[in-house]
Amino acid sequence: MLSGAARAPDATRLFAGAAERMRRLVPYDAAVWRVTDPLNGMMTAPVHAENIDGTECAAYWECELLAEQVNLFRDLARAPLPVAGLWESSQGRPTRSALYHEFMRPRGMHDELRAVLRVGEQTHGYISLFRERGRTPFTAADSRFVGTLVTPLARRLRAFTVPLGAPPGTRGGRPGLLLFDTGGSLVSVNEAALGYLHELPDGPATPTGLGYRIPVWIHSTAMKARALARDGERGEARIRLRTRAGQWLVCHASCLRSADGTLQSFAVVIEPAGLGEIMPLIAGAYEMSGRELEVTVHVARGLSTERIAQELYLSPHTVRDHIKSAFEKVGVTSRGELVGKLFIEHYAPLAEAEGGGREL
């Protein structure tokens, strides 16, 4: 199973291949495999669904965000074993789960095994496997087996962050805007947003009254903002995702309120991602440390070793060590190569402006 994962060229084919093998080892009747934004654990693109359509995927995630209390993904992400079966964890009482009442039972599903694909503290994907009524529930042995796959699959997902290449001229496009009502229905969309929607990967999507299908990861971002607003927090959520051509986008959802504070609607803005949005993702793919990333950010700004040392309150020798370590991890020998390798065509103008000096 892991040998196939190592050969997969992208997340979509990784999920498809892993699902085919998983069904033989841990049989299931339906499943959803999701990529997540490692900076916040939210669902992003792509999503691979089996025997579950786009509307059902959206309903699942809405339940997770607004009602569920058992086996939450955010809790599993911090657990020693980030895998759990609903039947097992509820001690044979799945009715304790809102997901069971609102999503599983109406669809004839009896048990769910969910897993968080993580490396260290970063989450790169979620898996949900379902068994129908009449099938044996998932066992502790099933959980342990899936647990052996969590980190290898997450590392492979993380590796897909690079290379980045995007087609010339896509950076700096107009923001796309989608407006949802408080129930999550799309009420308005601009032309730029429609353009971005056509560029996104194929996957589960929900139909709308306007005739457009909205990818489940965009709908879930709006629902996350709604969940945060309901809980009295700042009603904003964002994900990073890539188009089929490789361009990085950011999808940002926020709550719109009337003068008296009443929640009126949710706005989702889609636009090309800036440097600060994706640099942590790219650095993570190369297993750079937080301090190496911080130094690399300053390198990308064109600062000298001495200036970086001053801004970060480090010695020049320590800064050189961090830059050298970054060179080794990324496989380059100069500052210009470091910036160019991290961002390739997507941020080529930045790499060219920085220059190619070999100073450490």
Backbone torsions as a table, in degrees:
resi	resn	phi	psi	omega
1	MET	NA	-43.6	-177.8
2	LEU	-73.9	-29.8	177.3
3	SER	-64.4	-37.6	176.2
4	GLY	-66.1	-37.7	178.6
5	ALA	-62.3	-37.1	-178.6
6	ALA	-66.7	-24.5	-178.7
7	ARG	-93.1	-12.5	-177.1
8	ALA	-64.3	131.8	-176.9
9	PRO	-84.0	-14.8	-179.7
10	ASP	-157.4	172.6	-175.0
11	ALA	-65.3	-37.0	-179.1
12	THR	-61.1	-46.7	-179.5
13	ARG	-76.7	-26.3	172.6
14	LEU	-61.5	-48.7	-179.5
15	PHE	-63.7	-43.3	-178.3
16	ALA	-62.2	-43.8	179.7
17	GLY	-68.9	-42.7	179.1
18	ALA	-65.1	-37.2	179.7
19	ALA	-64.0	-41.8	-179.5
20	GLU	-60.7	-41.2	-179.9
21	ARG	-75.9	-37.1	-178.6
22	MET	-62.5	-38.8	-178.7
23	ARG	-59.8	-29.5	179.3
24	ARG	-79.3	-30.3	-174.9
25	LEU	-94.3	-37.5	176.4
26	VAL	-130.4	82.2	-173.1
27	PRO	-55.1	141.5	177.8
28	TYR	-150.4	167.5	-175.8
29	ASP	-107.7	-23.1	178.6
30	ALA	-154.8	157.9	-177.1
31	ALA	-161.1	157.5	169.4
32	VAL	-135.6	126.1	177.0
33	TRP	-112.9	124.8	-172.7
34	ARG	-126.8	141.2	164.8
35	VAL	-84.1	144.4	176.3
36	THR	-123.1	156.2	173.3
37	ASP	-73.8	115.0	-174.9
38	PRO	-66.0	-14.6	-179.3
39	LEU	-82.4	-18.3	179.8
40	ASN	-144.9	-1.1	177.0
41	GLY	74.2	11.9	179.8
42	MET	-86.0	148.8	179.6
43	MET	-63.4	135.8	176.7
44	THR	-137.7	-161.5	-176.7
45	ALA	-98.7	150.1	-1.5
46	PRO	-90.9	171.7	176.0
47	VAL	-127.7	133.9	177.9
48	HIS	-114.2	116.7	-177.6
49	ALA	-115.9	142.9	178.3
50	GLU	-126.8	120.4	-179.9
51	ASN	59.7	25.2	175.5
52	ILE	-139.5	125.7	-177.5
53	ASP	-89.2	178.1	-174.7
54	GLY	-61.1	-40.6	179.5
55	THR	-63.8	-39.4	178.6
56	GLU	-67.1	-37.0	176.8
57	CYS	-61.1	-42.5	178.9
58	ALA	-64.6	-41.4	179.3
59	ALA	-63.8	-38.6	177.9
60	TYR	-59.9	-49.4	-174.3
61	TRP	-70.9	-33.1	176.1
62	GLU	-63.5	-39.9	177.1
63	CYS	-63.9	-42.4	179.0
64	GLU	-59.5	-41.9	-175.1
65	LEU	-79.2	-34.0	-168.4
66	LEU	-109.7	-17.1	-172.2
67	ALA	-135.2	-30.3	-169.7
68	GLU	-70.5	145.4	176.5
69	GLN	-129.8	-8.8	-175.8
70	VAL	-109.1	131.5	176.6
71	ASN	55.7	40.6	178.0
72	LEU	-60.4	141.1	179.7
73	PHE	-57.6	-40.0	-178.5
74	ARG	-64.2	-30.3	176.2
75	ASP	-77.3	-41.7	178.4
76	LEU	-61.7	-32.7	-178.7
77	ALA	-60.3	-24.3	-179.1
78	ARG	-101.7	-1.8	-176.3
79	ALA	-79.3	151.6	176.5
80	PRO	-55.4	-44.4	172.9
81	LEU	-112.6	107.3	-174.1
82	PRO	-81.7	44.3	180.0
83	VAL	-138.1	137.1	179.3
84	ALA	-155.5	141.2	173.2
85	GLY	-97.2	140.0	-178.2
86	LEU	-63.1	-46.4	-178.2
87	TRP	-61.3	-43.9	-177.9
88	GLU	-69.0	-47.4	-175.7
89	SER	-70.9	-24.2	177.6
90	SER	-93.5	7.4	179.6
91	GLN	55.2	45.6	176.4
92	GLY	78.5	13.2	179.3
93	ARG	-123.0	69.9	-177.1
94	PRO	-63.9	-15.9	179.6
95	THR	-65.1	-10.2	174.7
96	ARG	-69.6	-15.1	-175.0
97	SER	-96.1	130.4	174.0
98	ALA	-64.3	-35.6	178.5
99	LEU	-60.3	-39.4	179.4
100	TYR	-63.0	-46.4	-178.5
101	HIS	-65.9	-47.6	-167.5
102	GLU	-92.1	-21.8	-174.7
103	PHE	-123.1	-50.0	-171.5
104	MET	-75.8	-54.9	-174.3
105	ARG	-59.6	-43.0	178.7
106	PRO	-62.1	-19.7	-178.9
107	ARG	-104.6	11.0	176.8
108	GLY	76.6	17.7	-179.4
109	MET	-94.3	142.3	-172.1
110	HIS	-112.6	-30.6	-177.9
111	ASP	-148.9	152.8	176.6
112	GLU	-130.0	136.4	169.2
113	LEU	-113.6	119.8	-179.2
114	ARG	-119.5	148.0	-177.1
115	ALA	-139.5	146.5	174.5
116	VAL	-106.2	122.8	177.5
117	LEU	-88.0	111.1	-172.8
118	ARG	-136.9	154.3	169.7
119	VAL	-127.9	115.6	-174.7
120	GLY	62.3	-125.3	-179.4
121	GLU	-98.3	1.2	-177.8
122	GLN	-99.2	134.3	179.9
123	THR	-98.3	128.6	-177.5
124	HIS	-114.8	-9.0	179.1
125	GLY	-175.4	162.8	176.2
126	TYR	-128.1	145.3	173.3
127	ILE	-124.7	136.8	172.1
128	SER	-126.9	118.5	176.8
129	LEU	-112.2	136.6	-176.6
130	PHE	-122.6	144.9	170.2
131	ARG	-119.4	142.0	-177.5
132	GLU	-79.7	163.8	177.2
133	ARG	-57.7	136.2	-178.0
134	GLY	99.9	-17.5	176.5
135	ARG	-87.8	155.1	175.8
136	THR	-65.9	134.5	177.9
137	PRO	-61.6	160.4	175.2
138	PHE	-63.0	146.0	-176.7
139	THR	-106.6	170.8	175.1
140	ALA	-61.9	-34.6	177.3
141	ALA	-64.3	-38.0	175.6
142	ASP	-60.9	-44.0	180.0
143	SER	-62.3	-43.1	-179.3
144	ARG	-65.1	-39.6	179.4
145	PHE	-64.3	-49.3	178.8
146	VAL	-60.1	-34.5	178.2
147	GLY	-59.9	-29.1	178.7
148	THR	-71.4	-15.8	-177.4
149	LEU	-97.7	-12.3	-172.0
150	VAL	-57.7	-54.9	-175.9
151	THR	-71.1	-44.7	177.9
152	PRO	-58.4	-42.5	178.7
153	LEU	-66.9	-38.6	178.7
154	ALA	-64.5	-40.4	178.5
155	ARG	-62.7	-37.7	179.3
156	ARG	-68.2	-41.7	176.5
157	LEU	-61.0	-42.3	179.5
158	ARG	-61.7	-37.7	-179.0
159	ALA	-65.1	-25.0	-179.4
160	PHE	-70.7	-8.4	177.3
161	THR	-61.5	-29.4	178.1
162	VAL	-123.9	150.7	-2.8
163	PRO	-74.7	160.2	-172.5
164	LEU	-96.7	-20.8	-164.1
165	GLY	-22.3	131.0	177.1
166	ALA	-126.2	153.2	-179.0
167	PRO	-64.9	143.5	180.0
168	PRO	-55.7	142.8	172.9
169	GLY	86.7	-2.1	-178.1
170	THR	-84.7	-20.1	-178.3
171	ARG	-74.2	140.1	177.1
172	GLY	87.9	19.0	179.0
173	GLY	-70.1	167.8	-179.8
174	ARG	-69.6	146.6	177.8
175	PRO	-67.0	139.2	172.3
176	GLY	-94.4	144.4	-177.2
177	LEU	-128.9	128.2	173.1
178	LEU	-122.7	135.1	-178.6
179	LEU	-116.0	125.1	179.5
180	PHE	-114.1	146.7	174.0
181	ASP	-81.2	178.4	-173.9
182	THR	-67.2	-16.3	176.5
183	GLY	-89.6	-1.8	178.5
184	GLY	92.4	10.0	179.0
185	SER	-90.2	137.6	178.2
186	LEU	-71.6	128.2	-179.5
187	VAL	-116.1	-17.9	-178.6
188	SER	-161.1	149.3	178.9
189	VAL	-152.9	142.2	178.8
190	ASN	-98.1	171.8	-174.5
191	GLU	-63.9	-37.8	-179.7
192	ALA	-61.9	-40.9	178.7
193	ALA	-62.4	-41.6	178.0
194	LEU	-60.8	-37.0	177.1
195	GLY	-63.1	-43.6	178.4
196	TYR	-65.4	-39.4	-179.2
197	LEU	-60.7	-35.9	179.4
198	HIS	-70.0	-21.6	-177.4
199	GLU	-91.3	-10.1	-175.0
200	LEU	-78.2	157.0	179.4
201	PRO	-60.9	154.5	173.6
202	ASP	-67.7	151.7	179.4
203	GLY	167.7	-179.0	-179.3
204	PRO	-57.3	137.5	-179.4
205	ALA	-146.4	154.0	-179.4
206	THR	-106.1	137.1	175.9
207	PRO	-71.1	156.4	178.8
208	THR	-131.3	164.2	177.9
209	GLY	-67.8	-15.5	179.3
210	LEU	-87.8	-3.2	178.3
211	GLY	92.9	-1.0	178.8
212	TYR	-101.2	149.5	174.6
213	ARG	-101.2	128.6	-176.2
214	ILE	-104.9	121.9	178.8
215	PRO	-54.0	143.6	-174.5
216	VAL	-61.1	-30.2	-178.3
217	TRP	-72.0	-28.7	175.2
218	ILE	-74.2	-44.4	178.6
219	HIS	-60.1	-40.7	-178.3
220	SER	-69.0	-29.4	176.9
221	THR	-66.0	-41.0	175.7
222	ALA	-63.7	-40.1	179.9
223	MET	-68.5	-30.2	175.7
224	LYS	-65.9	-42.3	176.5
225	ALA	-61.4	-40.1	177.6
226	ARG	-62.4	-43.2	-179.7
227	ALA	-63.6	-41.0	179.1
228	LEU	-65.5	-41.6	178.7
229	ALA	-63.8	-40.3	179.1
230	ARG	-61.5	-35.3	-177.8
231	ASP	-86.5	9.9	176.8
232	GLY	81.2	10.6	178.5
233	GLU	-96.9	174.3	177.0
234	ARG	-65.0	120.9	-173.4
235	GLY	-80.5	69.7	178.5
236	GLU	-138.2	144.0	177.8
237	ALA	-149.6	150.0	-179.3
238	ARG	-148.1	149.5	173.9
239	ILE	-135.3	156.2	171.7
240	ARG	-107.8	139.0	-180.0
241	LEU	-152.3	165.8	-176.8
242	ARG	-119.4	145.7	174.9
243	THR	-75.3	171.6	177.0
244	ARG	-60.6	-30.1	-179.3
245	ALA	-82.6	-8.8	177.2
246	GLY	105.8	-1.9	179.5
247	GLN	-72.9	137.1	175.8
248	TRP	-84.5	132.8	175.7
249	LEU	-121.8	158.7	170.0
250	VAL	-119.7	136.2	179.2
251	CYS	-115.8	115.8	-173.4
252	HIS	-120.5	120.6	179.1
253	ALA	-107.5	140.9	178.0
254	SER	-146.1	155.3	-179.3
255	CYS	-85.7	141.9	174.3
256	LEU	-112.7	129.4	-175.8
257	ARG	-122.8	155.5	175.8
258	SER	-79.4	178.1	-178.1
259	ALA	-60.7	-28.7	-179.8
260	ASP	-90.9	6.9	177.5
261	GLY	90.4	-0.2	179.9
262	THR	-70.3	134.0	178.7
263	LEU	-67.4	125.8	-176.4
264	GLN	-107.6	-41.8	-174.8
265	SER	-169.0	178.8	177.8
266	PHE	-127.8	131.5	176.8
267	ALA	-105.4	133.7	175.6
268	VAL	-118.3	121.2	179.3
269	VAL	-107.6	130.4	176.3
270	ILE	-116.4	128.9	179.8
271	GLU	-155.5	163.1	177.5
272	PRO	-58.4	139.3	-178.1
273	ALA	-75.3	140.7	175.7
274	GLY	-85.0	174.0	-178.4
275	LEU	-54.8	-47.8	-177.1
276	GLY	-65.9	-22.3	-179.1
277	GLU	-73.2	-36.6	-172.2
278	ILE	-109.9	-15.0	-178.7
279	MET	-55.8	-43.0	178.1
280	PRO	-61.9	-32.7	178.8
281	LEU	-68.3	-43.1	-178.0
282	ILE	-68.6	-43.0	179.4
283	ALA	-62.0	-39.0	178.4
284	GLY	-63.2	-35.8	179.5
285	ALA	-63.4	-29.1	177.6
286	TYR	-94.6	7.0	179.1
287	GLU	60.0	36.4	175.5
288	MET	-77.7	145.3	178.0
289	SER	-75.8	168.0	178.1
290	GLY	-59.4	-40.5	-179.6
291	ARG	-70.6	-37.4	176.9
292	GLU	-63.8	-39.0	176.6
293	LEU	-63.4	-44.9	-179.0
294	GLU	-59.5	-43.4	178.5
295	VAL	-65.8	-40.5	-179.3
296	THR	-64.0	-36.0	175.5
297	VAL	-57.5	-43.6	179.9
298	HIS	-70.6	-34.1	174.4
299	VAL	-60.5	-43.7	180.0
300	ALA	-62.9	-25.4	176.9
301	ARG	-79.5	-5.9	178.6
302	GLY	85.4	16.1	-177.8
303	LEU	-78.2	148.5	176.5
304	SER	-75.3	167.4	178.3
305	THR	-58.5	-43.9	-178.4
306	GLU	-65.1	-39.2	179.3
307	ARG	-68.3	-40.7	177.4
308	ILE	-61.3	-42.6	179.6
309	ALA	-60.0	-40.8	179.5
310	GLN	-65.9	-44.7	-175.8
311	GLU	-70.2	-30.6	-176.6
312	LEU	-102.2	2.0	-179.9
313	TYR	56.9	46.9	176.9
314	LEU	-121.7	165.5	173.3
315	SER	-80.7	151.7	176.2
316	PRO	-56.7	-34.5	178.9
317	HIS	-62.6	-42.6	178.9
318	THR	-65.4	-40.0	177.7
319	VAL	-61.4	-43.5	178.8
320	ARG	-61.8	-38.8	178.4
321	ASP	-62.1	-42.3	179.5
322	HIS	-66.1	-40.4	179.0
323	ILE	-66.2	-41.9	178.4
324	LYS	-61.1	-42.9	178.8
325	SER	-62.9	-41.3	177.6
326	ALA	-62.9	-41.8	176.6
327	PHE	-55.4	-47.6	-176.2
328	GLU	-64.3	-41.5	-177.9
329	LYS	-70.0	-36.3	-178.1
330	VAL	-87.1	-20.2	178.8
331	GLY	81.4	43.8	-179.6
332	VAL	-131.0	174.2	-178.1
333	THR	-129.5	3.4	-179.9
334	SER	-146.1	162.0	178.3
335	ARG	-62.7	-41.7	179.1
336	GLY	-62.4	-41.6	177.3
337	GLU	-64.9	-36.9	-179.3
338	LEU	-60.6	-51.0	179.8
339	VAL	-65.5	-43.5	-179.4
340	GLY	-63.9	-38.9	-178.8
341	LYS	-69.8	-37.1	-178.9
342	LEU	-68.4	-33.3	-172.3
343	PHE	-120.7	-8.7	175.8
344	ILE	40.7	-130.6	-173.3
345	GLU	-70.7	-28.8	-174.1
346	HIS	-62.8	-33.8	179.8
347	TYR	-125.4	35.1	179.4
348	ALA	-56.4	-42.5	178.8
349	PRO	-57.5	-36.7	178.8
350	LEU	-66.0	-42.8	-179.1
351	ALA	-64.4	-41.9	-179.4
352	GLU	-66.0	-37.9	179.3
353	ALA	-67.5	-32.3	-177.3
354	GLU	-71.7	-36.3	-179.9
355	GLY	94.3	173.1	-172.6
356	GLY	-118.1	31.1	-179.0
357	GLY	-63.6	153.1	-177.7
358	ARG	-98.8	10.5	-176.3
359	GLU	-61.1	137.2	171.3
360	LEU	-109.8	NA	NA
